[in-house]
Amino acid sequence: MTTALHQPELVLSHDEIRRDRERWLAARAAGIGASEIAAVLGISPYDSPFSLYWRKKLNTVTEMNEAMEWGLRHEATIASKFAENHPEYVTSPAGLWRHPQHRWMLATPDLHLSGGELAQIKTTRSWDGWGTPGTDQIPAYYAAQVQQEMTVMGARRCWVPVLCGGNSYREYLVEWNPADAALITEAGEAFMRRLADDNPPDLDGTAATTTALKQLHPTVVDEVVTIPQHLADQYATRRALLDDAKAQLAEVENQIRGLLGNAKTAVCDGQKVAQRSVYDTSRIDTRRLKAEQPDTYAAYATTSTVNKLTPAKESK
């Protein structure tokens, strides 16, 4: 039996979350959930401080994708396997909880374990970033999540049972770290101040920030905005560097192709470096279809929005 650090506050029970997802989303919108703290820290591969800020500010919800859906569907199976491996624990589903002092700090652990411990279930497509089973060697963004969950719940240990590819199972064990908890608390409080002060985080180059900017500015108005000289210079310089890098890469690739001939795989010191593939692809000639069968083309055509930034061409 471990001693809890404190008693957290229950916001919504597990059954209430299942019955009323909208209520759960509204409760999470008022704070920072454990799955969101990696974005606050700038270590999430899926989110950024900027995109999270505007999602909170505009009270929008991340749409569930296929990976998220199947992760949820597999939770019960993984929980059953964990319980089978650990008869020493009594397991029960958790709910949404709030830290008693830092009330912005929220957590939705997957399982309560007897003795005051937690379990956070994960699915993954690859073991890249995962270390030796039984250790705390899990990806940093998941480590931040479970540290916040333990901080909220006053727990000292959190198990992370993981299913990879639908057929490979591992377990990890993470201990509560007071230094990590302090870092998370400081970062979360600074983020909440940004929200209160209408002070969005700096822009970065992540895909999440690009997506957020496209969502914030979905249309084009024929207006002119003057940007700083240093930004114009950086844009021109980095595009030139990108073009140069592409040309250099193409040269190296051609040298490798020349050495490979008809061979498939290039190796160096026993390690695979590159691989050739040759295969046929088929596509619809949409231009011809539109010209010869306009009604069929119109019946099956779909429309998508393109939102991109391109270099301006000099007028002659």
C-alpha positions as CSV (number, residue, x, y, z in Angstrom):
1,M,0.0,0.0,0.0
2,T,1.4,3.4,-1.0
3,T,0.5,6.7,0.6
4,A,-1.3,9.2,-1.7
5,L,0.3,12.6,-1.9
6,H,-3.1,14.3,-1.6
7,Q,-6.8,13.7,-2.4
8,P,-7.8,14.9,-5.9
9,E,-11.3,16.3,-6.7
10,L,-13.6,14.2,-8.9
11,V,-15.1,16.2,-11.7
12,L,-16.9,13.5,-13.7
13,S,-17.1,9.7,-13.0
14,H,-16.2,7.2,-15.7
15,D,-19.9,6.5,-16.3
16,E,-20.7,10.2,-16.6
17,I,-18.0,10.6,-19.2
18,R,-19.4,7.6,-21.2
19,R,-22.9,9.0,-21.0
20,D,-22.2,12.6,-21.8
21,R,-19.1,13.2,-24.0
22,E,-20.0,16.9,-24.5
23,R,-20.0,17.5,-20.7
24,W,-16.6,15.8,-20.5
25,L,-15.2,18.0,-23.3
26,A,-16.6,21.1,-21.7
27,A,-15.0,20.3,-18.4
28,R,-11.6,19.7,-20.1
29,A,-11.9,23.0,-22.0
30,A,-11.6,24.8,-18.7
31,G,-8.2,23.4,-17.9
32,I,-5.3,21.4,-19.3
33,G,-5.8,17.6,-19.6
34,A,-2.9,15.3,-19.0
35,S,-2.9,14.3,-22.7
36,E,-2.5,18.0,-23.6
37,I,0.5,18.9,-21.3
38,A,3.0,17.6,-23.9
39,A,1.7,20.3,-26.3
40,V,2.2,22.9,-23.6
41,L,5.8,21.7,-23.1
42,G,6.4,21.7,-26.9
43,I,7.2,18.0,-27.0
44,S,4.0,16.6,-28.7
45,P,4.4,15.1,-32.2
46,Y,0.7,15.8,-32.8
47,D,0.1,19.3,-31.3
48,S,1.9,22.6,-30.6
49,P,1.5,25.3,-28.0
50,F,0.0,27.6,-30.6
51,S,-2.5,25.1,-31.9
52,L,-3.5,24.1,-28.3
53,Y,-3.9,27.8,-27.4
54,W,-6.4,28.4,-30.2
55,R,-8.2,25.2,-29.6
56,K,-8.8,26.3,-26.0
57,K,-9.5,29.9,-26.9
58,L,-12.1,29.0,-29.6
59,N,-13.4,26.0,-27.7
60,T,-12.9,23.6,-30.6
61,V,-12.5,19.9,-30.5
62,T,-9.9,17.7,-32.2
63,E,-11.8,15.3,-34.5
64,M,-11.3,11.7,-33.7
65,N,-9.2,9.9,-36.3
66,E,-8.9,6.2,-37.1
67,A,-5.9,5.7,-34.7
68,M,-7.8,7.3,-31.8
69,E,-10.9,5.3,-32.5
70,W,-9.1,2.0,-32.5
71,G,-7.1,3.0,-29.5
72,L,-10.3,3.4,-27.6
73,R,-11.7,0.2,-28.9
74,H,-8.6,-1.7,-27.7
75,E,-8.7,-0.2,-24.2
76,A,-10.9,-2.9,-22.7
77,T,-8.8,-5.7,-24.2
78,I,-5.5,-4.2,-23.0
79,A,-7.1,-3.6,-19.5
80,S,-8.1,-7.2,-19.4
81,K,-4.6,-8.4,-20.3
82,F,-3.1,-6.1,-17.6
83,A,-5.5,-7.4,-15.0
84,E,-4.7,-11.0,-16.0
85,N,-0.9,-10.3,-15.6
86,H,-1.4,-8.5,-12.2
87,P,-3.9,-10.4,-10.0
88,E,-2.3,-8.5,-7.0
89,Y,-4.3,-5.4,-8.1
90,V,-8.0,-4.7,-8.0
91,T,-8.6,-2.5,-11.1
92,S,-11.5,-0.1,-11.7
93,P,-12.1,2.6,-14.4
94,A,-11.3,6.1,-13.5
95,G,-13.0,9.4,-14.4
96,L,-12.0,13.0,-14.9
97,W,-10.1,14.5,-11.9
98,R,-8.8,17.9,-10.8
99,H,-5.8,18.8,-8.7
100,P,-7.0,20.2,-5.4
101,Q,-4.7,23.3,-5.5
102,H,-3.8,23.7,-9.2
103,R,-7.4,23.6,-10.5
104,W,-6.5,23.9,-14.1
105,M,-4.6,20.6,-13.9
106,L,-6.8,17.7,-15.1
107,A,-6.4,14.0,-15.6
108,T,-8.4,11.1,-16.9
109,P,-6.4,7.9,-16.0
110,D,-7.6,4.8,-17.7
111,L,-7.5,2.6,-14.5
112,H,-7.4,3.0,-10.8
113,L,-5.4,0.3,-9.1
114,S,-5.6,-0.8,-5.5
115,G,-2.9,0.7,-3.4
116,G,-3.4,4.2,-5.0
117,E,-1.6,3.4,-8.3
118,L,-2.7,4.1,-11.8
119,A,-2.6,2.6,-15.3
120,Q,-2.6,4.5,-18.6
121,I,-3.3,2.3,-21.6
122,K,-1.6,3.0,-25.0
123,T,-1.6,1.5,-28.5
124,T,1.2,2.1,-31.0
125,R,2.1,1.2,-34.5
126,S,5.8,0.8,-33.7
127,W,8.1,0.2,-30.8
128,D,10.3,3.1,-31.9
129,G,10.9,5.3,-28.8
130,W,9.9,2.6,-26.4
131,G,12.6,1.0,-24.3
132,T,13.0,-2.2,-22.3
133,P,9.7,-3.5,-20.9
134,G,9.4,-3.0,-17.2
135,T,11.3,0.2,-17.2
136,D,10.1,3.8,-17.4
137,Q,11.6,4.2,-21.0
138,I,8.5,5.5,-22.8
139,P,8.2,8.4,-25.3
140,A,8.6,11.8,-23.7
141,Y,5.1,13.0,-24.6
142,Y,3.6,10.0,-22.9
143,A,5.9,10.4,-19.9
144,A,4.6,14.0,-19.5
145,Q,1.1,12.7,-19.6
146,V,1.5,10.1,-16.9
147,Q,3.5,12.5,-14.7
148,Q,0.6,15.0,-14.8
149,E,-1.9,12.2,-14.1
150,M,0.1,11.1,-11.0
151,T,0.5,14.7,-9.9
152,V,-3.3,15.2,-10.1
153,M,-4.2,12.0,-8.5
154,G,-1.5,12.1,-5.8
155,A,-0.2,8.7,-7.0
156,R,3.4,7.6,-6.9
157,R,3.4,5.0,-9.7
158,C,1.7,4.5,-13.0
159,W,1.7,1.4,-15.2
160,V,1.7,1.9,-18.9
161,P,0.4,-1.3,-20.7
162,V,1.0,-1.0,-24.5
163,L,-0.3,-2.9,-27.5
164,C,1.8,-2.6,-30.7
165,G,0.4,-3.5,-34.0
166,G,-2.5,-5.4,-32.5
167,N,-0.3,-8.4,-31.5
168,S,2.7,-7.3,-29.4
169,Y,2.1,-6.4,-25.7
170,R,4.5,-4.8,-23.2
171,E,4.2,-3.1,-19.8
172,Y,6.2,-0.1,-18.4
173,L,6.2,1.4,-15.0
174,V,6.8,5.1,-14.3
175,E,7.5,6.6,-10.9
176,W,6.2,10.0,-9.9
177,N,9.0,12.6,-10.2
178,P,8.7,15.8,-8.2
179,A,11.0,17.7,-10.5
180,D,8.9,16.7,-13.5
181,A,5.8,17.7,-11.6
182,A,7.2,21.1,-10.8
183,L,8.1,21.7,-14.5
184,I,4.6,20.6,-15.6
185,T,3.0,22.9,-13.0
186,E,5.1,25.9,-14.0
187,A,4.5,25.4,-17.7
188,G,0.8,24.8,-17.2
189,E,0.3,27.9,-15.1
190,A,2.2,30.0,-17.7
191,F,0.0,28.6,-20.4
192,M,-3.2,29.5,-18.4
193,R,-1.9,33.0,-18.0
194,R,-1.5,33.3,-21.7
195,L,-5.1,32.3,-22.2
196,A,-6.3,34.8,-19.6
197,D,-4.1,37.6,-21.2
198,D,-5.0,36.8,-24.8
199,N,-1.3,36.2,-25.5
200,P,-0.8,33.4,-28.0
201,P,2.5,31.4,-28.0
202,D,5.1,32.1,-30.6
203,L,4.7,30.6,-34.0
204,D,6.8,27.5,-34.9
205,G,7.3,25.3,-37.9
206,T,5.2,22.3,-36.7
207,A,2.5,20.8,-38.9
208,A,0.0,21.5,-36.0
209,T,0.8,25.2,-36.1
210,T,0.4,25.3,-39.9
211,T,-3.0,23.6,-39.6
212,A,-4.1,26.0,-36.8
213,L,-3.2,29.0,-39.0
214,K,-5.1,27.6,-41.9
215,Q,-8.1,27.1,-39.7
216,L,-7.8,30.6,-38.3
217,H,-7.6,32.2,-41.7
218,P,-9.5,30.0,-44.1
219,T,-10.2,32.6,-46.8
220,V,-8.1,35.1,-48.9
221,V,-8.9,38.8,-49.0
222,D,-7.2,40.8,-51.7
223,E,-5.2,43.0,-49.4
224,V,-1.5,43.8,-48.9
225,V,0.4,43.4,-45.6
226,T,3.9,44.8,-45.0
227,I,6.1,42.2,-43.3
228,P,9.5,42.9,-41.6
229,Q,12.6,42.9,-43.8
230,H,14.3,40.1,-41.8
231,L,11.3,37.8,-42.4
232,A,11.3,38.5,-46.1
233,D,15.1,37.8,-46.2
234,Q,14.7,34.6,-44.2
235,Y,12.0,33.4,-46.5
236,A,14.1,34.0,-49.7
237,T,17.2,32.5,-48.1
238,R,15.6,29.4,-46.7
239,R,13.7,28.7,-49.9
240,A,17.0,28.9,-51.8
241,L,18.6,26.6,-49.3
242,L,15.7,24.2,-49.7
243,D,16.1,24.2,-53.5
244,D,19.8,23.7,-53.2
245,A,19.3,20.8,-50.7
246,K,16.9,19.1,-53.1
247,A,19.4,19.4,-55.9
248,Q,22.2,18.0,-53.8
249,L,19.9,15.2,-52.6
250,A,19.0,14.3,-56.2
251,E,22.7,14.2,-57.1
252,V,23.4,11.8,-54.2
253,E,20.4,9.7,-55.1
254,N,21.5,9.4,-58.7
255,Q,25.0,8.3,-57.6
256,I,23.4,5.6,-55.5
257,R,21.1,4.6,-58.4
258,G,24.2,4.3,-60.6
259,L,25.9,2.0,-58.2
260,L,22.7,-0.1,-57.6
261,G,21.9,-0.7,-61.2
262,N,19.1,-3.3,-61.1
263,A,19.8,-4.2,-57.5
264,K,17.1,-3.5,-54.8
265,T,19.0,-2.5,-51.6
266,A,22.0,-0.3,-50.9
267,V,23.9,-1.1,-47.7
268,C,26.9,0.5,-45.9
269,D,28.8,-1.4,-43.1
270,G,26.0,-3.9,-43.0
271,Q,23.2,-1.3,-42.5
272,K,20.5,-0.6,-45.1
273,V,20.7,2.9,-46.6
274,A,18.2,3.0,-49.4
275,Q,16.0,0.7,-51.4
276,R,14.7,0.8,-55.0
277,S,11.1,-0.1,-55.9
278,V,9.7,-0.4,-59.4
279,Y,5.9,-0.8,-59.9
280,D,3.1,0.3,-62.1
281,T,0.4,2.8,-61.0
282,S,-2.9,3.7,-62.5
283,R,-4.8,6.9,-62.3
284,I,-7.9,8.5,-63.9
285,D,-7.1,11.0,-66.7
286,T,-9.5,13.6,-65.2
287,R,-8.9,16.1,-68.0
288,R,-10.0,13.7,-70.6
289,L,-12.9,12.4,-68.5
290,K,-14.1,16.0,-68.0
291,A,-13.9,16.7,-71.8
292,E,-15.4,13.4,-73.0
293,Q,-17.9,12.6,-70.3
294,P,-18.7,15.8,-68.4
295,D,-21.8,14.4,-66.6
296,T,-19.9,11.5,-65.2
297,Y,-17.1,13.8,-64.2
298,A,-19.5,16.1,-62.4
299,A,-21.2,13.2,-60.6
300,Y,-18.0,11.9,-59.1
301,A,-16.0,15.1,-58.7
302,T,-15.1,16.2,-55.1
303,T,-14.0,19.6,-53.9
304,S,-11.3,20.3,-51.4
305,T,-9.8,23.5,-50.2
306,V,-6.1,24.3,-50.8
307,N,-4.5,26.8,-48.4
308,K,-0.8,27.3,-49.1
309,L,1.9,30.0,-49.2
310,T,4.0,30.3,-52.3
311,P,6.7,32.7,-53.4
312,A,5.3,35.8,-55.3
313,K,6.4,36.1,-58.9
314,E,7.9,39.4,-60.0
315,S,5.7,41.3,-62.4
316,K,7.2,42.2,-65.7
